[in-house]
């Protein structure tokens, strides 16, 4: 297994929840919980925070975390992760894990499931999915995956796919955590926005359109990100182990 580096992009500015990474949960900022969860995955060698904000950067340093200042001009979290990986001198075959900074209830086993396919030296990109109900699949906010028998992603869509003509299919919901070889992360940035990516507003389609396979590992675990302040009670309850929905 090559070196595995987990990078958590964290911006202060957010239209729905400004200052989200610094939100205090159980006495610590949200980003601290995400980094702690990532560090509990034994397959991960390095955990680093990538931010463009001095308040987040200084808070991370005060807590003894590895933090990197990155450009404020990145169009996406993936571009921020790439800059951080370059600052860490990641080797071309290193596995870069892009961990969302608003997942303080993330189960470390999910990261292990994400990384496991890289035991195969031919694996290039991995992500996670889990079975969801037809009702959940009906939402355009819930990205669905159509997966081949060998685990490769055939397509990601906001539409309710696959279509069941004669019966109800099994729907796979996407969990937006990625593992990428460093050289693929470099290529991703160089490719630029693709046609399907623009249509669906899903950046992973850029890879599929370029012929780069994405392996989808199914997990029994569920995640719940913090998009708005109203999400906090649900996530805090998850962290307390009060329920697992």
C-alpha positions in Angstrom: 0.0 0.0 0.0 1.4 3.4 -0.9 1.3 6.4 1.4 -2.2 7.5 2.2 -2.8 11.2 3.0 -6.2 12.5 4.2 -6.8 16.2 3.4 -9.7 18.1 4.9 -10.6 21.3 2.9 -12.1 24.0 5.2 -13.4 27.4 4.1 -14.7 30.0 6.4 -17.0 31.6 3.8 -20.2 29.7 3.2 -23.5 31.1 2.0 -25.6 28.7 4.1 -23.3 28.5 7.2 -20.5 31.1 7.5 -17.7 30.0 9.9 -18.9 26.4 9.8 -15.5 24.7 10.4 -15.1 26.7 13.7 -18.5 25.7 15.1 -18.0 24.3 18.5 -19.2 20.7 19.1 -18.6 19.1 22.5 -16.0 21.8 23.3 -14.0 21.5 20.0 -14.3 23.0 16.6 -16.0 21.0 13.9 -12.8 20.5 11.9 -11.1 19.0 14.9 -13.7 16.2 15.1 -13.3 15.4 11.4 -9.5 15.3 11.7 -9.8 13.1 14.8 -12.1 10.6 13.0 -9.7 10.5 10.0 -6.8 9.8 12.3 -8.6 6.8 13.8 -8.3 5.0 10.4 -5.2 2.9 10.6 -4.6 2.9 6.8 -4.1 6.7 6.9 -0.5 7.9 7.3 -1.1 11.7 7.4 -4.1 13.9 8.2 -3.9 17.6 7.2 -6.3 20.5 7.1 -6.3 22.8 4.0 -7.8 26.2 4.5 -7.7 29.8 3.1 -8.6 31.4 6.4 -6.1 32.5 9.1 -8.7 32.0 11.9 -9.1 28.3 11.0 -5.4 27.9 10.4 -4.4 29.4 13.8 -7.1 27.4 15.6 -5.8 24.2 14.0 -2.2 25.0 15.1 -3.3 25.8 18.6 -4.9 22.3 18.8 -1.7 20.7 17.5 -3.1 19.7 14.1 -1.3 19.8 10.8 -2.7 22.7 8.8 -1.8 24.3 5.4 -2.7 27.7 4.1 -3.9 27.5 0.6 -5.1 30.0 -2.1 -8.5 31.8 -1.6 -9.1 31.5 -5.3 -9.9 27.8 -5.7 -13.2 27.0 -7.5 -13.7 23.8 -5.6 -12.6 21.8 -2.6 -10.8 19.4 -4.9 -8.6 22.1 -6.2 -7.7 23.1 -2.6 -6.9 19.4 -1.8 -4.6 19.3 -4.8 -2.6 22.4 -3.7 -2.3 20.9 -0.2 -1.1 17.6 -1.6 1.5 19.4 -3.6 2.6 21.3 -0.5 3.0 17.9 1.2 5.2 16.6 -1.7 2.8 13.7 -2.3 4.4 11.1 -4.6 2.6 10.3 -7.9 1.2 7.0 -6.6 0.2 8.3 -3.2 -3.4 8.0 -2.3 -5.0 11.3 -1.5 -8.3 11.0 0.5 -10.6 14.0 0.2 -12.6 14.2 3.4 -15.4 16.7 3.6 -14.8 19.2 6.5 -18.5 19.1 7.6 -18.7 15.4 8.5 -17.9 15.4 12.3 -19.8 12.1 12.7 -17.8 10.3 10.0 -17.2 6.6 10.9 -13.5 5.8 10.4 -14.4 2.4 9.0 -15.8 4.2 6.0 -12.4 5.6 5.2 -10.9 2.1 5.5 -13.5 0.8 3.1 -12.6 3.7 0.7 -8.9 2.9 0.9 -9.1 -0.9 0.7 -9.4 -1.1 -3.2 -5.9 0.6 -3.5 -4.4 -2.8 -2.5 -4.7 -3.3 -6.2 -2.0 -1.2 -7.9 -4.3 -0.6 -10.9 -6.9 1.2 -8.7 -7.1 4.9 -9.6 -10.1 6.5 -7.9 -12.5 5.2 -5.2 -15.7 6.5 -3.6 -18.5 5.2 -1.4 -22.1 4.4 -1.8 -24.9 2.9 0.3 -28.4 1.5 -0.4 -31.2 4.1 -0.1 -34.9 4.0 -0.3 -36.9 4.9 -3.5 -38.2 7.9 -1.5 -34.7 9.1 -0.9 -33.7 8.4 -4.5 -36.5 10.7 -5.7 -34.6 13.8 -4.4 -32.4 15.6 -6.9 -30.2 16.6 -3.9 -29.4 12.9 -3.4 -26.9 11.7 -6.0 -27.4 8.2 -7.3 -24.9 5.7 -8.6 -25.3 3.1 -11.4 -22.7 0.5 -10.7 -21.2 -2.4 -12.7 -20.9 -5.9 -11.3 -17.2 -5.4 -10.7 -17.9 -2.2 -8.6 -17.0 0.3 -11.3 -19.3 3.4 -11.5 -21.1 3.5 -14.8 -22.8 6.8 -14.0 -23.7 9.3 -11.3 -26.9 11.3 -11.5 -29.3 13.6 -9.7 -32.0 11.7 -11.6 -33.7 8.6 -10.2 -31.5 6.0 -11.9 -31.6 3.2 -12.8 -35.2 3.3 -14.2 -37.3 0.3 -13.2 -39.6 -0.5 -16.0 -41.2 -3.6 -14.5 -40.0 -3.5 -10.9 -38.4 -1.3 -8.4 -34.6 -1.4 -8.6 -32.1 -1.1 -5.8 -30.9 2.5 -5.5 -27.3 3.4 -4.5 -26.8 6.8 -2.9 -23.5 8.4 -3.3 -21.4 9.4 -0.3 -19.1 12.2 -1.4 -15.7 11.0 -0.1 -13.0 10.2 -2.6 -9.6 8.5 -2.7 -7.4 9.4 -5.7 -3.9 8.6 -6.8 -1.9 11.8 -6.8 -1.3 11.7 -10.5 -5.0 11.3 -11.2 -5.8 14.3 -8.9 -3.3 16.3 -11.0 -5.0 15.1 -14.2 -8.5 15.9 -12.8 -7.5 19.5 -12.4 -5.8 19.7 -15.8 -8.9 18.3 -17.6 -11.2 21.2 -16.8 -15.0 21.1 -16.5 -16.6 18.5 -18.7 -20.0 18.5 -20.6 -21.8 16.1 -18.3 -20.3 17.7 -15.2 -21.8 21.0 -16.3 -25.2 19.4 -16.9 -25.5 17.5 -13.6 -23.2 19.8 -11.5 -21.3 16.7 -10.4 -17.5 17.0 -10.7 -16.9 13.2 -10.6 -18.4 12.9 -14.1 -15.3 14.7 -15.4 -13.3 11.5 -14.6 -15.8 9.1 -16.2 -16.0 11.2 -19.3 -12.2 11.1 -19.5 -12.3 7.3 -19.3 -10.9 7.1 -15.7 -12.6 4.4 -13.8 -14.1 5.0 -10.3 -14.5 2.1 -7.9 -17.5 2.3 -5.7 -17.3 0.5 -2.3 -20.6 -0.2 -0.7 -20.8 0.6 3.0 -23.5 -0.1 5.6 -22.6 3.1 7.4 -24.4 6.4 6.8 -23.0 9.9 7.0 -24.7 13.2 7.7 -23.0 16.4 6.8 -23.6 19.8 8.3 -24.9 22.0 5.5 -26.9 24.4 7.7 -27.1 25.2 11.4 -30.3 23.2 11.6 -28.3 20.1 10.8 -26.3 20.4 14.0 -28.8 18.6 16.4 -29.0 15.6 14.2 -25.2 15.3 13.8 -24.6 15.9 17.6 -27.1 13.1 18.3 -25.2 10.8 15.9 -22.0 11.6 17.7 -23.6 10.7 21.0 -24.7 7.4 19.5 -28.4 8.2 20.2 -29.4 6.9 16.8 -27.9 5.9 13.5 -30.1 7.2 10.7 
